[in-house]
Amino acid sequence: MTSDQFRVRLVQWASDLDPAANRARLQTLATGDTDLVVLPEAFARDFGDPSQPLGPYAEALDGPFAQAVEALAGRLDTTVVAGMFETSDDPERPFNTLLVRGAAEASYRKIHLYDSFGFRESDRLVAGDLVPRIVDVKGVKLGLMTCYDLRFPELARLLIDHGAEALVIPAAWVAGDRKVDHWRTLVRARAIENTVHVIAVGQPGPRYCGHSMVVDPLGDVLVEAGPDDAVLDAVLDRLVLDEARRTNPSLANRRL
């Protein structure tokens, strides 16, 4: 790798209802030359039946799933981002958390819960504090968001204002009318309006939309999956980021 390039791997895998099966599947991910591996939201255990509580599947940040993610990061010599349910003070309602292990160690608790399109995620989960989460991986500042957060441009802009050079967005984007179009449009919009790379990784169909993708700061789609299981690789180029911000200095031109 040169100092101007950052290699990412998108793992569009479906999460099982059995946490042990998901941990075991991490062990099957092939080695490769990559700086960041991103798995979907809730990879530790799928959301399951919306009427059932998620508390029984919550874990601590040093629990079995975190240990499995750390082992994967060590085996691949990379940094891994993956979603889990983290224990909270409410035994029935955990946090929806992104875990980061490898060259950086961090976590992000989803801020915007999916009370939309007929769902009530806040009945099953606790929202995180309103704190932007940035992690530095090999000199690249990554801003963390989760799924429904994508619909709130103010969070993306806050992350950019804190120095993010790429947005990492694991998701379980529920399938339905217009949902793939919304996903693709919003991922590209967050990239274009913030002149930033966006790494968006979803769970596959049929329950979710798939279409994991990397978009560059000019809005070009570098790689995109379909609806099924997939593993994709892409390279983020800092020179493209710099050129986009020279060509389209919208961040510098803001008046509000």
C-alpha positions in Angstrom: 0.0 0.0 0.0 1.1 3.6 -0.7 0.3 6.3 1.8 -2.3 7.6 -0.5 -4.3 4.3 -0.8 -6.5 2.5 1.8 -7.9 -0.9 1.0 -11.3 -2.0 2.2 -13.2 -5.3 2.1 -17.0 -5.4 2.3 -18.5 -8.6 3.6 -22.2 -8.7 2.7 -23.2 -11.8 4.7 -26.5 -12.7 6.3 -26.5 -12.9 10.1 -27.9 -16.1 11.6 -30.2 -16.3 14.6 -27.6 -18.4 16.3 -24.7 -16.3 17.6 -22.4 -19.2 17.7 -22.9 -19.8 13.9 -22.0 -16.2 13.2 -18.9 -16.4 15.3 -17.9 -19.6 13.5 -18.5 -18.0 10.1 -16.0 -15.3 10.9 -13.3 -18.0 10.9 -14.1 -18.8 7.2 -13.3 -15.3 5.9 -10.3 -15.7 3.6 -7.1 -13.8 4.1 -6.3 -10.9 1.9 -4.3 -7.7 1.6 -6.7 -5.2 3.2 -6.6 -2.4 5.7 -10.3 -2.6 6.8 -12.9 -5.3 6.8 -16.5 -4.2 7.3 -19.4 -6.6 8.2 -23.0 -5.6 8.5 -25.1 -4.2 11.3 -26.2 -6.9 13.9 -23.8 -9.5 12.5 -23.4 -11.0 16.0 -27.1 -12.0 15.9 -29.9 -11.1 13.5 -32.8 -8.9 14.7 -35.1 -11.8 14.4 -38.8 -11.5 15.1 -39.7 -7.8 15.7 -42.0 -8.8 18.6 -39.3 -10.5 20.6 -36.8 -8.8 22.9 -33.1 -8.6 22.0 -31.9 -8.4 25.6 -31.1 -12.2 25.8 -28.6 -11.7 22.9 -26.7 -8.7 24.3 -23.1 -9.1 25.1 -20.4 -7.0 26.7 -17.7 -5.3 24.6 -15.3 -8.0 25.7 -17.7 -10.9 25.3 -17.7 -13.9 22.9 -18.4 -11.9 19.7 -15.8 -9.2 20.5 -13.3 -11.9 21.1 -14.1 -13.5 17.7 -13.8 -10.2 15.9 -10.5 -9.5 17.6 -9.3 -12.9 16.6 -10.4 -12.2 13.0 -8.5 -8.9 13.0 -5.4 -10.7 14.2 -5.6 -13.5 11.7 -6.1 -11.1 8.8 -3.7 -8.5 10.2 -6.4 -5.8 9.6 -9.0 -3.8 11.4 -12.6 -5.1 11.5 -15.9 -3.3 12.0 -19.0 -5.4 12.8 -22.4 -4.9 14.4 -23.6 -6.4 17.7 -26.1 -5.9 20.5 -24.4 -4.5 23.6 -25.7 -4.8 27.1 -27.2 -1.7 28.7 -28.8 -0.8 32.0 -32.1 -2.1 30.6 -32.0 -5.9 30.5 -34.6 -6.0 27.8 -33.2 -3.3 25.5 -29.5 -3.4 24.5 -27.5 -0.9 22.5 -27.1 -1.4 18.7 -23.4 -1.2 18.6 -20.6 -1.2 16.1 -17.4 -2.9 17.3 -14.0 -1.9 16.0 -11.0 -4.2 16.6 -7.5 -4.4 15.1 -5.3 -1.4 14.5 -7.9 0.7 16.3 -10.2 -0.3 19.1 -13.5 1.6 19.5 -17.3 1.2 19.6 -20.2 3.3 18.4 -23.8 3.0 19.7 -26.4 3.7 17.0 -28.0 7.1 17.6 -31.1 7.0 15.3 -33.3 4.0 16.0 -35.5 2.7 13.2 -38.9 3.9 14.2 -40.0 4.0 10.6 -41.7 2.0 7.8 -43.8 0.2 10.4 -40.9 -0.8 12.7 -40.3 0.3 16.3 -36.6 -0.3 17.0 -36.8 1.9 20.1 -39.1 -0.7 21.7 -36.2 -3.2 21.5 -33.1 -1.1 21.7 -31.6 1.9 23.6 -30.2 4.8 21.5 -26.6 5.9 22.0 -25.5 9.3 23.2 -25.3 12.1 20.7 -21.5 11.9 20.3 -19.8 11.6 16.9 -17.4 8.6 16.7 -14.2 8.9 14.7 -11.5 6.2 14.6 -8.1 6.5 13.0 -6.9 3.5 11.0 -3.5 3.8 9.4 -3.8 7.5 9.2 -7.3 7.5 7.7 -10.1 9.0 9.9 -13.2 7.0 9.7 -16.6 8.3 10.9 -19.0 5.6 12.1 -22.7 5.4 11.4 -25.3 2.6 11.4 -28.1 1.9 9.0 -30.9 4.4 9.7 -28.3 7.0 10.6 -27.8 7.3 6.9 -31.1 9.2 6.6 -29.8 12.0 8.8 -27.4 14.2 6.9 -26.6 16.2 10.0 -24.8 13.3 11.6 -22.7 12.7 8.5 -21.8 16.5 8.4 -20.9 16.4 12.2 -18.5 13.5 11.5 -17.0 15.4 8.6 -16.6 18.5 10.9 -14.7 16.3 13.3 -12.3 15.3 10.6 -13.7 12.1 9.0 -12.3 11.3 5.6 -14.5 8.3 5.0 -17.9 7.2 6.4 -18.3 3.6 7.4 -22.0 2.5 7.5 -22.8 -1.1 8.4 -26.5 -1.8 7.9 -29.4 -4.2 7.8 -31.5 -2.1 5.4 -34.9 -3.8 5.4 -36.2 -4.8 1.9 -39.4 -3.2 0.5 -40.7 -0.8 -2.1 -38.2 1.8 -3.1 -35.8 0.7 -0.4 -32.8 -0.2 -2.7 -33.3 3.2 -4.5 -33.4 5.0 -1.2 -30.2 3.2 -0.1 -28.3 3.9 -3.2 -29.4 7.5 -3.4 -28.6 8.3 0.2 -25.2 6.6 0.2 -24.2 8.6 -2.9 -25.7 11.8 -1.5 -23.7 11.5 1.7 -20.5 11.1 -0.4 -21.2 14.0 -2.7 -22.5 16.6 -0.3 -19.6 15.9 2.1 -16.9 15.2 -0.6 -16.0 12.0 1.3 -15.6 8.3 0.7 -18.6 6.2 1.9 -18.2 2.5 2.7 -21.7 1.1 3.1 -22.2 -2.6 3.9 -25.6 -4.2 4.3 -27.0 -7.7 5.0 -28.2 -9.5 1.9 -31.7 -10.5 0.7 -34.3 -11.6 0.9 -35.0 -9.9 4.3 -32.6 -7.0 3.6 -31.5 -5.1 0.5 -27.8 -6.0 0.1 -26.2 -3.6 -2.5 -23.2 -3.0 -0.3 -21.1 -0.3 -2.0 -18.2 2.1 -1.9 -18.7 5.6 -3.3 -15.9 8.1 -3.8 -16.1 11.8 -3.0 -17.2 12.7 -6.5 -20.1 10.3 -6.3 -18.7 7.6 -8.5 -19.6 4.0 -7.4 -16.3 2.1 -7.1 -17.9 -1.2 -6.3 -21.4 -2.5 -5.6 -22.9 -5.9 -4.7 -26.3 -7.2 -5.8 -28.9 -8.6 -3.3 -27.1 -11.9 -2.5 -24.1 -12.8 -0.3 -20.9 -11.2 -1.6 -17.4 -10.2 -0.6 -16.1 -7.1 -2.4 -12.8 -5.2 -2.4 -12.1 -1.5 -3.1 -9.3 1.0 -2.8 -9.9 4.5 -1.4 -7.5 7.0 -2.9 -6.6 10.1 -0.9 -5.7 11.9 -4.2 -9.4 11.6 -5.3 -10.5 13.0 -1.9 -8.1 16.0 -2.3 -9.2 16.6 -6.0 -12.9 16.4 -5.1 -12.5 19.0 -2.4 -10.6 21.3 -4.8 -13.1 20.8 -7.6 -16.2 21.0 -5.4 -15.3 23.1 -2.3 -18.8 23.0 -0.9 -17.6 22.4 2.6 -15.5 25.6 2.5 -18.3 27.5 0.8 -20.9 26.8 3.5 -22.7 29.8 5.0 -25.0 28.1 7.5 
